Each structure stands twice: as C-alpha cells, then as structure tokens.
Amino acid sequence: MIDGLWIPITIAAAFLQNLRSAVQKHLKGRLSTTGATFVRFGYGVPLAIVYVAVLHYGLGMDWPAPNGAFLVYAAGGGLAQIIATFLLVHLFSFRNFAVGTAYSKTEPVQAAIFGIIILGDQISPGAAVAILVGLAGVMAISVAHHPMTLGALVRSLAERTALIGLVSGAFFGISAVLYRAASLSLGGPGFLMQAGFTLACVSAFQTVVMLAYMRWREPGQITACLRHWRPALLVGVAGICGSACWFTAMTIQNVAYVRALGQIELVFTFAASYFFFRERVNRMEAIGIALIVACILILLLGR
C-alpha cells in the first residue's frame, strides 16, 4: 500500500507547487525576487512546525533522533536549493534565457545520476526511458516561443546561459537527493514523521539564511514581506504543503521517479491556461505536453 502512495502524493505536490508559483508571480510586482522567494520559507515555517507537532502530539508518532549525517544532508540540501533558485532567477537577466531555462529542466536526469552516486538508488530501464522522454517534453516547452532547432540547442551548450541552466538543474537535483538522504538517515519512526521533521528543519534553516541575506543586501524587503502578508501567507501555506508532499514522496520513493512524475505540473499549467484563460497552445508546446504525458504513462505502466 505504501509503495504506490508516492504517486497521488507527488501529483498533489505538483498541483500545490503550481498554485504557489502563480501567487508568487503576482507577488513579484510588489517584492523583489529575493523577497518573493523568501515568503515561501518564512511564512511556511510555522505551518511546518504545527504539522510535525500534530504528528507527535495528535497522532502519537515518536520524535526522530537527529544525527550528524542528518544535519549535513539537511543543511546541504537547503543551501543547494537556494543556490539553484538564485541561478534560475539570474537566467532571466539574459536576453536568451530560454536556452538556460531549458537546460535547467534536466533536473530529473541529474537527480537520477546523483541518486545513484550518493544513495545507490537503482533505476529500471523503463523508468530511464520515461525520464528521457519527459526531459524532451520539458525542453520542447521551454523553447516553444523561441525558434530553435535541436542542433542549435545542442550547440548552445557552449553558451553561458546553458551552463548556468545546467548548474541550476544540478543543484536542484542535488537538493532533492540530499533531502531524501536526510529523511532516510533518521531511520524512523515512519515516513510521515521523517519527512515532516526534515521539512521543518530545512525550512527553518532556509528562513534564517534568507533573513540574514536580506538584512545584509535588501533590508527594506523584510518590511515589504510583512506589509504584503496576505498573499505572502497563501504562498507560504501552498509552498509548505507542497514541500510536505515532495518530502514525503521522496522518502517513500526514488527521487528520479518522483521528479519525473512531478513534471505533470506543466500539464496543470497548460490546462489552466487553456480552459480558464483561453490562451492558445502552439504546436511545440502541444508536442511537449504530449511527451510529458507519455513520460508519466511509461513511468506508471512500467511499474
């Protein structure tokens, strides 16, 4: 029963991430990039702490026993995610940012590689095919509005934006693998508490790091984040609920599988754009969506 539980949890995580991103884009006009990123952690930490408290005091789950490995993995994952996010945001300052964004979407493939190296995870041939098909779909969507052939995309590897995108994807992949490692290093008392406790610790750590950075570089943003607390709170709630789902799914299942299925987020995005906002989808975007759907079907039917 637990073995297949990661599937609906991952789909829920992708949906919540989509919601959080939509509200964050709305906030971007009121806050800086750093401020809009911070509210995801800052306003979500209290909820993460409440969640873990409910698991312990309400459901009677024992507290985990943190160890040195947990602290290293959790801190490393938190820093890797912050670096990856900043690199991704930095890409938008380049005119040809689409190339870098496309390469940042190599995260599932890189997560699979890091999972094998760090955790010794195994990936079936069918899952490997699914991940590559999904990668092709995501990259097709990334360059849909920027005429570019496959050859040109490959040749662009030498460009600065492509390298930044690849490094961003690498740090996202590393952070996901380290989060799984941190959760598993607790050795009990169950996947819900392990994931929740890891999430609370990582979120608190990231909040402290982001606060220190803003106090140093953008002091006015702390006040702005407090002033716009209503939309920021929605970002925090959606973000922390989504993260709880991601952490739980990655505690149960291989990170590469979770991240590959998580690409269903793009399907949600385009469904909302088409049905609610009546936005047209071009041919390249349609091909990309079809490839992502194929990736998900291969991944699930292969099991």
C-alpha positions in Angstrom: 0.0 0.0 0.0 2.8 2.4 1.0 4.7 1.5 -2.2 2.2 3.2 -4.5 1.3 6.1 -2.2 4.0 8.3 -3.6 2.0 8.7 -6.8 -1.0 10.6 -5.5 1.3 12.5 -3.1 3.5 13.6 -6.0 0.6 14.7 -8.1 -0.7 16.8 -5.1 2.8 18.2 -4.7 2.9 19.3 -8.3 -0.6 20.9 -8.1 0.3 22.8 -4.9 3.6 23.9 -6.5 1.7 25.3 -9.4 -0.6 27.2 -7.1 2.4 28.6 -5.2 4.1 29.7 -8.3 1.0 31.5 -9.6 0.7 33.6 -6.4 4.5 34.2 -6.3 4.3 35.7 -9.8 1.6 38.0 -8.5 3.8 39.0 -5.6 6.8 39.6 -7.8 5.4 43.0 -8.8 5.3 44.1 -5.1 8.5 42.4 -3.8 12.0 41.8 -5.2 13.0 38.4 -6.4 14.6 37.6 -3.1 11.5 38.8 -1.2 9.2 36.7 -3.3 11.4 33.7 -2.8 11.7 34.3 1.0 7.9 34.2 1.7 7.8 30.6 0.5 10.0 29.7 3.5 9.3 32.4 6.1 5.5 32.1 6.0 5.6 28.4 5.8 7.8 27.5 8.7 5.1 28.0 11.4 2.8 25.6 9.5 5.7 23.0 9.1 6.2 23.2 12.9 2.5 22.8 13.6 2.4 19.8 11.2 5.2 18.0 13.0 3.6 18.8 16.4 0.3 17.3 15.2 2.1 14.1 14.1 3.7 13.8 17.5 1.1 15.1 20.0 -2.0 14.3 17.9 -1.1 11.0 16.3 1.4 9.8 18.8 4.4 9.5 16.5 7.8 9.5 18.2 10.2 12.3 17.6 13.1 11.3 15.3 16.7 11.3 16.7 18.7 13.7 14.5 22.3 12.7 13.9 25.4 14.2 12.3 24.5 12.8 8.9 21.0 14.3 9.1 22.4 17.8 9.8 24.9 17.7 7.0 22.3 16.4 4.4 19.6 18.8 5.5 21.9 21.9 5.5 23.4 20.8 2.2 20.0 20.3 0.6 18.8 23.6 1.9 21.8 25.5 0.6 21.7 23.7 -2.8 18.0 24.6 -3.3 18.7 28.3 -2.5 21.7 28.4 -4.9 19.6 26.6 -7.6 16.8 29.1 -7.2 19.1 32.1 -7.4 20.8 30.7 -10.5 17.4 30.2 -12.2 16.3 33.7 -11.4 19.7 35.0 -12.6 19.0 33.5 -16.0 16.1 35.9 -16.6 18.6 38.8 -16.8 20.0 37.3 -20.1 18.3 38.0 -23.4 18.5 34.3 -24.5 17.4 33.0 -21.1 15.2 30.3 -22.8 18.2 28.2 -23.6 19.4 28.2 -20.0 15.9 27.6 -18.7 15.6 24.6 -21.0 18.8 23.1 -19.6 17.7 23.8 -16.0 14.9 21.3 -16.7 17.5 18.5 -16.9 17.0 18.1 -13.1 15.2 14.7 -13.2 18.1 13.2 -15.2 20.7 14.8 -12.9 18.7 13.8 -9.8 18.8 10.2 -11.1 22.6 10.4 -11.5 23.2 11.9 -8.1 20.8 9.4 -6.5 22.9 6.6 -7.9 26.1 8.2 -6.7 25.0 9.4 -3.3 22.3 6.9 -2.3 23.0 3.9 -4.6 19.4 4.2 -6.0 18.5 1.9 -8.8 16.5 2.9 -11.9 14.7 0.4 -14.2 15.3 0.7 -18.0 11.6 1.7 -18.4 12.0 4.5 -15.9 15.1 5.7 -17.6 13.2 5.9 -20.9 10.4 7.7 -19.2 12.7 10.3 -17.7 14.4 11.0 -21.1 11.0 11.3 -22.8 9.9 13.7 -20.1 13.1 15.7 -20.5 12.5 16.1 -24.2 9.0 17.3 -23.5 10.1 19.9 -20.9 12.8 21.2 -23.1 10.4 21.5 -26.1 8.1 23.6 -24.0 11.0 25.8 -22.7 12.0 26.8 -26.3 8.4 26.8 -27.8 8.4 30.6 -28.2 12.0 30.8 -29.4 12.6 29.3 -32.8 15.4 26.8 -32.3 16.4 23.5 -33.9 17.7 20.5 -32.0 21.1 21.1 -33.4 21.2 24.7 -32.3 20.1 23.7 -28.9 23.0 21.2 -28.6 25.5 23.7 -30.0 24.3 26.2 -27.4 25.9 24.1 -24.7 29.0 26.3 -25.0 26.9 29.4 -24.1 27.0 30.9 -20.7 23.2 30.7 -20.2 23.3 26.9 -21.0 26.0 26.3 -18.4 24.1 28.3 -15.8 21.0 26.3 -16.6 22.8 23.0 -16.3 24.4 24.0 -12.9 21.0 25.2 -11.7 19.4 21.9 -12.6 22.3 20.1 -10.9 21.8 21.9 -7.7 18.0 21.3 -7.8 18.8 17.6 -8.3 21.4 17.5 -5.5 19.0 19.2 -3.1 16.3 16.7 -3.8 18.7 13.7 -3.3 20.1 15.3 -0.1 16.5 15.8 1.3 15.8 12.1 0.7 19.1 11.2 2.3 18.4 13.4 5.3 14.9 11.9 5.8 16.2 8.3 5.4 19.1 9.0 7.8 16.7 9.4 10.7 16.0 5.7 10.5 12.4 6.0 11.8 9.8 6.4 13.3 7.9 6.4 10.0 7.9 8.1 6.6 5.4 10.8 7.6 7.4 12.0 10.7 10.7 11.6 8.9 9.6 13.7 6.0 7.8 16.3 8.2 10.7 16.7 10.6 13.2 17.1 7.8 10.9 19.7 6.1 10.6 21.7 9.4 14.3 21.7 10.0 15.2 22.6 6.4 12.6 25.3 6.2 13.8 26.9 9.4 17.4 26.8 8.2 16.5 28.4 4.9 14.4 31.1 6.6 17.4 32.1 8.8 19.7 32.1 5.8 17.3 34.2 3.7 16.7 36.6 6.5 20.4 37.1 7.0 20.9 37.7 3.3 18.0 40.2 3.0 19.2 42.1 6.2 22.6 42.4 4.6 21.7 43.1 0.9 18.0 44.1 0.8 16.9 45.3 4.3 13.8 47.0 3.0 12.4 43.7 1.7 11.8 42.3 5.2 9.4 45.1 5.9 7.8 44.7 2.4 7.3 41.0 3.1 5.5 41.8 6.3 3.4 44.5 4.7 2.1 42.1 2.0 1.3 39.4 4.5 -2.0 38.2 3.0 -0.7 37.0 -0.4 2.6 36.0 1.2 0.7 33.8 3.7 -1.0 32.0 0.8 2.4 31.4 -0.8 3.8 30.1 2.4 0.8 27.7 3.0 0.8 26.4 -0.6 4.6 26.1 -0.6 4.9 24.3 2.7 2.0 21.9 1.9 3.6 21.2 -1.5 7.0 20.7 0.1 5.5 18.3 2.7 4.2 16.2 -0.2 7.5 16.4 -2.1 9.5 15.3 1.0 7.0 12.5 1.8 7.1 11.2 -1.7 10.9 11.3 -1.8 11.1 9.5 1.5 9.0 6.7 0.1 10.3 6.5 -3.5 13.4 7.1 -5.6 13.9 10.9 -6.3 14.2 10.4 -10.0 10.8 8.7 -10.2 9.2 11.4 -8.1 10.7 14.3 -10.1 9.8 12.7 -13.4 6.2 12.3 -12.3 6.3 15.8 -10.9 6.5 17.2 -14.4 2.8 16.8 -14.5 2.9 20.3 -13.1 3.3 21.6 -16.6 0.2 19.8 -17.7 -1.7 21.5 -14.9 -0.3 24.9 -16.1 -1.3 24.5 -19.7 -4.7 23.1 -18.7 -5.4 26.1 -16.6 -4.1 28.5 -19.4 -6.3 26.8 -22.0 -9.6 26.3 -20.0 -9.6 29.3 -17.7 -7.7 31.9 -19.6 -8.4 30.8 -23.1 -4.8 31.1 -24.1 -3.7 29.3 -27.3 -1.1 26.5 -27.2 1.3 26.4 -30.1 2.5 23.2 -31.8 5.8 22.9 -30.0 4.0 23.3 -26.6 1.5 20.6 -27.6 4.3 18.2 -28.6 6.0 18.9 -25.2 2.8 18.3 -23.3 2.2 15.0 -25.2 5.8 13.9 -24.4 5.3 14.6 -20.7 2.1 12.7 -20.7 3.9 9.8 -22.4 6.6 10.0 -19.8 4.1 9.7 -17.0 2.3 6.8 -18.7 5.6 4.9 -19.3 6.6 5.5 -15.7 3.4 4.3 -14.2 2.6 1.4 -16.6 6.2 0.3 -16.2 5.6 -0.4 -12.5 
